[in-house]
Amino acid sequence: MMGHIFPWRSGNRFALLIDGPSFFPAMLEAIAGAEQEVLLELYLVEDGRCSEVLVEALAAAARRGVEVRCLFDGFGSLRFGSRLRQCLSEAGVALRLYNPLRWRRGLHNLHRDHRKLLVVDRRIAFVGGTGATDEFWRPGEAKSLWHEVMVSIEGPLVAHWQLLFDYQWQANVGRRPWRPEEAPGLDRLPPLPPQGHGMGRLAYADARQNRDIVQSLVRSLRRAKRRIWLATPYFLPSWKVRRALLHAARRGVEVRLLLTSHNTDHPPVRYAGQRYYHRLLRAGVRIHEYGPRFLHLKMVLVDDWVSVGSCNFDHWNLRFNLEANLEALDRSLTREVEACLAADFASSREVTLEAWRQRPLHKRLRQYLWGWMDRLVVNLLYRRQ
């Protein structure tokens, strides 16, 4: 996006949709009601009941004359089979893949499109952290295997999500849809507006080219006065984020982290992130490990400021991925996010400093091993690029 940053826009309506049985029917309803255009950008897409229902809805929209465009990540969609791809193609759906794996491309294969967004008729957008797999939603079942959220957006902000998708769609084939002076944003991070009704902003990351999304987070952490509640499934934060969390806790801000327990799809990432526990706990940060299911949501509440979307705020995401989050200062959404996180904290096991110091040797060794591996790989990649 040429280094430009999207500004704040007022007059939007937001709704927090918790778990697949809540947000997938809403997304499918929007697709079923589409009259002109459906845009879908996803990282994880796999064969299963969820993707079958989604493909059926997209194909039905295309057959009735709606323009349907899908941008899926080339790695995240490896398990999206030829049968469903053919269904999309025969219905007239345009499907593009971001950075398909090529062995000759070497480390460039690490660059992934991690965004998750749906835009319908430039009227409504859904953004968050879902994929199209049975872990997020099994049609007809009341509970999902993975805990995730999406936010529905109506209002002026939808145009920005449309623009983000259109830019990446064109960039995927080497085209640029506008000149730099025509980009709709600012060169610097826009100032925080007062909280009100419907105030929101699109924050994004474009691998190393733009880190608006983490710069905005760090600014909010540094300005926190009352609370910082942060949920992420992969806790490998950058030094700036860790330092901001430590400083906030030391000045009396309530800092609470909602992280994964043994229910995780990447245990080594969890162990590597645990090397930060001791220092955080000593500073007064409260750490909660969510037990009922795999915690996949990425959501931050700083005082009344909300950030929710695809970004895990880890150094892997921010170096290699396309990411996108909704930032909002909206009283209604703040209350919904607060209630969601409070319920998740109540369903979690809190890790205390005393208990952490008494953890058995095998856990210490596992944490040390994966932490060392994480540092080694990151250092090697930084030297190579």
BELDATA-V610469 format. One record per residue. N is the residue number from 0. RES is the residue in three letters. NEAR is the number of other ideal C-beta (glycine too) atoms within 8 Angstrom. Layout:
# BELDATA-V610469
N;RES;NEAR  N;RES;NEAR
This chain:
# BELDATA-V610469
0;MET;11  1;MET;5  2;GLY;7  3;HIS;11  4;ILE;12  5;PHE;11  6;PRO;9  7;TRP;9  8;ARG;12  9;SER;10  10;GLY;6  11;ASN;15  12;ARG;7  13;PHE;14  14;ALA;8  15;LEU;11  16;LEU;13  17;ILE;7  18;ASP;11  19;GLY;13  20;PRO;10  21;SER;9  22;PHE;16  23;PHE;15  24;PRO;8  25;ALA;11  26;MET;11  27;LEU;11  28;GLU;8  29;ALA;12  30;ILE;13  31;ALA;9  32;GLY;7  33;ALA;12  34;GLU;5  35;GLN;7  36;GLU;12  37;VAL;15  38;LEU;14  39;LEU;11  40;GLU;13  41;LEU;16  42;TYR;13  43;LEU;10  44;VAL;14  45;GLU;12  46;ASP;9  47;GLY;8  48;ARG;8  49;CYS;15  50;SER;14  51;GLU;10  52;VAL;11  53;LEU;11  54;VAL;11  55;GLU;9  56;ALA;11  57;LEU;16  58;ALA;13  59;ALA;10  60;ALA;13  61;ALA;14  62;ARG;8  63;ARG;6  64;GLY;4  65;VAL;11  66;GLU;8  67;VAL;15  68;ARG;14  69;CYS;13  70;LEU;16  71;PHE;16  72;ASP;15  73;GLY;12  74;PHE;9  75;GLY;14  76;SER;13  77;LEU;7  78;ARG;7  79;PHE;11  80;GLY;7  81;SER;5  82;ARG;7  83;LEU;12  84;ARG;10  85;GLN;8  86;CYS;11  87;LEU;15  88;SER;9  89;GLU;7  90;ALA;12  91;GLY;8  92;VAL;12  93;ALA;8  94;LEU;11  95;ARG;11  96;LEU;10  97;TYR;13  98;ASN;12  99;PRO;6  100;LEU;9  101;ARG;7  102;TRP;5  103;ARG;4  104;ARG;8  105;GLY;5  106;LEU;8  107;HIS;8  108;ASN;11  109;LEU;7  110;HIS;8  111;ARG;14  112;ASP;14  113;HIS;13  114;ARG;15  115;LYS;15  116;LEU;14  117;LEU;13  118;VAL;13  119;VAL;14  120;ASP;9  121;ARG;9  122;ARG;6  123;ILE;11  124;ALA;14  125;PHE;15  126;VAL;16  127;GLY;15  128;GLY;12  129;THR;13  130;GLY;12  131;ALA;11  132;THR;11  133;ASP;10  134;GLU;8  135;PHE;15  136;TRP;11  137;ARG;10  138;PRO;8  139;GLY;3  140;GLU;8  141;ALA;3  142;LYS;6  143;SER;14  144;LEU;9  145;TRP;10  146;HIS;12  147;GLU;14  148;VAL;14  149;MET;13  150;VAL;15  151;SER;12  152;ILE;16  153;GLU;9  154;GLY;11  155;PRO;8  156;LEU;14  157;VAL;14  158;ALA;8  159;HIS;11  160;TRP;15  161;GLN;12  162;LEU;9  163;LEU;14  164;PHE;14  165;ASP;10  166;TYR;11  167;GLN;14  168;TRP;11  169;GLN;10  170;ALA;9  171;ASN;9  172;VAL;6  173;GLY;4  174;ARG;6  175;ARG;6  176;PRO;6  177;TRP;7  178;ARG;5  179;PRO;7  180;GLU;4  181;GLU;6  182;ALA;9  183;PRO;8  184;GLY;9  185;LEU;8  186;ASP;6  187;ARG;5  188;LEU;9  189;PRO;9  190;PRO;4  191;LEU;7  192;PRO;9  193;PRO;5  194;GLN;10  195;GLY;10  196;HIS;7  197;GLY;11  198;MET;15  199;GLY;16  200;ARG;13  201;LEU;13  202;ALA;14  203;TYR;15  204;ALA;16  205;ASP;7  206;ALA;9  207;ARG;4  208;GLN;6  209;ASN;9  210;ARG;8  211;ASP;12  212;ILE;14  213;VAL;14  214;GLN;9  215;SER;12  216;LEU;12  217;VAL;11  218;ARG;9  219;SER;13  220;LEU;13  221;ARG;9  222;ARG;8  223;ALA;12  224;LYS;5  225;ARG;6  226;ARG;11  227;ILE;14  228;TRP;12  229;LEU;13  230;ALA;13  231;THR;12  232;PRO;12  233;TYR;13  234;PHE;13  235;LEU;11  236;PRO;11  237;SER;10  238;TRP;6  239;LYS;8  240;VAL;13  241;ARG;11  242;ARG;8  243;ALA;11  244;LEU;17  245;LEU;12  246;HIS;9  247;ALA;13  248;ALA;13  249;ARG;8  250;ARG;6  251;GLY;4  252;VAL;11  253;GLU;7  254;VAL;13  255;ARG;13  256;LEU;14  257;LEU;14  258;LEU;15  259;THR;12  260;SER;11  261;HIS;5  262;ASN;10  263;THR;11  264;ASP;3  265;HIS;7  266;PRO;7  267;PRO;8  268;VAL;13  269;ARG;13  270;TYR;12  271;ALA;13  272;GLY;11  273;GLN;9  274;ARG;9  275;TYR;10  276;TYR;10  277;HIS;10  278;ARG;8  279;LEU;14  280;LEU;13  281;ARG;7  282;ALA;10  283;GLY;8  284;VAL;12  285;ARG;9  286;ILE;12  287;HIS;14  288;GLU;11  289;TYR;15  290;GLY;9  291;PRO;6  292;ARG;9  293;PHE;12  294;LEU;14  295;HIS;10  296;LEU;12  297;LYS;15  298;MET;13  299;VAL;15  300;LEU;15  301;VAL;13  302;ASP;8  303;ASP;9  304;TRP;13  305;VAL;15  306;SER;15  307;VAL;17  308;GLY;15  309;SER;13  310;CYS;15  311;ASN;10  312;PHE;14  313;ASP;12  314;HIS;9  315;TRP;10  316;ASN;14  317;LEU;14  318;ARG;9  319;PHE;8  320;ASN;14  321;LEU;13  322;GLU;14  323;ALA;17  324;ASN;15  325;LEU;16  326;GLU;12  327;ALA;16  328;LEU;15  329;ASP;15  330;ARG;9  331;SER;8  332;LEU;13  333;THR;14  334;ARG;8  335;GLU;10  336;VAL;13  337;GLU;10  338;ALA;8  339;CYS;12  340;LEU;13  341;ALA;8  342;ALA;8  343;ASP;14  344;PHE;11  345;ALA;6  346;SER;8  347;SER;12  348;ARG;7  349;GLU;8  350;VAL;10  351;THR;7  352;LEU;8  353;GLU;6  354;ALA;8  355;TRP;11  356;ARG;7  357;GLN;5  358;ARG;7  359;PRO;5  360;LEU;5  361;HIS;6  362;LYS;8  363;ARG;9  364;LEU;8  365;ARG;9  366;GLN;12  367;TYR;9  368;LEU;9  369;TRP;12  370;GLY;12  371;TRP;8  372;MET;10  373;ASP;11  374;ARG;8  375;LEU;8  376;VAL;8  377;VAL;9  378;ASN;8  379;LEU;8  380;LEU;11  381;TYR;7  382;ARG;6  383;ARG;6  384;GLN;5
